[in-house]
């Protein structure tokens, strides 16, 4: 009896001591997370400031719409900027439907066997392959086999091949993350498998899928190795050239070219302004792809 009384008397003190230690550790961990987060944010802001410090004040419409110059100063980036969006849109039109269809198949219809597991491993491996490998594949397919030369079409499809593994895995994992209860509830209400995918699984998985599309779109817009090998470093010299068989030098390729081979007097200023435009467009792409998520969130709340 005396031993039980001693334990009961010591328990409140030990519990209070452990609770104070837990609260202290919680505050230290919270402070550490806040500190790391603030440092990362400040680092990003500082990096953006350094990249855009000199180029942002010099931006003008003439630079955005003007034709690039090989010798004289004051050239623009119009054709390269147009090619960047043109190649990006074509590549997304090719890769998004195929990638999402492949992801839906692997998540909903594919049997659970060794062959499908091997396919998943291959897809994951392709998503980490360097982009220059896809560029070499584009050369072999479009330049040597089909003999169409360095074109916008070859660059766009090569970029689509680059994006397909990422879109496939992101779509599959996003659909697999949907709670089983939602799928079962849809089936219980009499919905078919296709109706369940269209009305339940895809809206719930939209956040993850759109995140994957944002990542692939930003990667494709800033890609240079694939473009250099499949579309070249030059443009047709026209601002609105929709010909798929024209040279497809993009903004990232233009930045590489003026930094390495250009002989214009204001090469550093052009590089700084081009860097600023690249950063702004990358942010714009992320914002545009977030708009469907905002509408989907409002619809879900209603």
C-alpha positions, 0 to 999 in steps of 0.5 A: 500500500505504501508503495502505491501511495508513493507512485501515485504521489510521484505521478502528477509531478513526473507527468507535469515535468514530461508535459513541460518538456514536450511543450518546450520541444514543440515550441523549439521545433515550431520555431525551427520550422518557421526559421527555415521557412523564412530563410528559404523565402528570403533566399528565393526573393533575393535570388529573384532580385539578383536575376531581375535587378538589371533586366526588369527596368529595361523591359519594353514592348519593342523588346518583346515583339522585336526581331533579334539582331545578329550584329546591331544592338537593340534586338528583341525576342519576338520570334523566340518568345512566340516559338516558346509558347507554340512549342509548349502548347503543341507538346502539352496537347500531345502529352496531356491526353496520352499521359492522363489516359496511361495514368488512368489505365495503370490506376484503374484497369491494369492488372496487378502482375509483374508485367505492369510492375515492370512497366511502372519501373520503366516509366519511373526510370524514363521520368529521371532520364536526362533531357538530352537523351530525348533530344538524341531520340528526336534527332534519330526519329525526325532528322534522320528517319523522317528527314524533316530537319530541325523543326517546331514539330520535332521539338514539340513531340520530343518535349511531349515524350519528355513529359509523358512519364511524369504525367503518367506517374502523377496521374496514377498516384493522384487517382490512387490517393482518392479515398476508396469510400468515394469510389464505392459510394459512386458505384453504390449509387449506380454509376458506371466505371467511366462515370465514376472516373469522370465525376468522382476520381478526376475532380478529387485528383485534380490538384495532384494532376494539375501540379504535375502539369505545372511542373511539366509545363515549366520544365518544357518552357525552360528546356534547351537541350531538346530544342537545340537538338531537334529545332535548332538555335535559330528562328524563321525571323517572322513574328507569327510563324505557325509553320510546323516545319520552321526552325523552332529556337525558343527563349531558353535557346536564345538565352544560351545562344546570346550568352555563348556565341552572340557578338552584339554589343549589348549582349549582357543587357539582352541576356538579363532582359531575357532572363526576366521574361523567362522568370515572369512567364514561368510564374504566369504558367503556374498561375494559369494552371492554378485557375482550374484548381480555384474553380474546382475548390469553389465548386467543391465547397458549394 
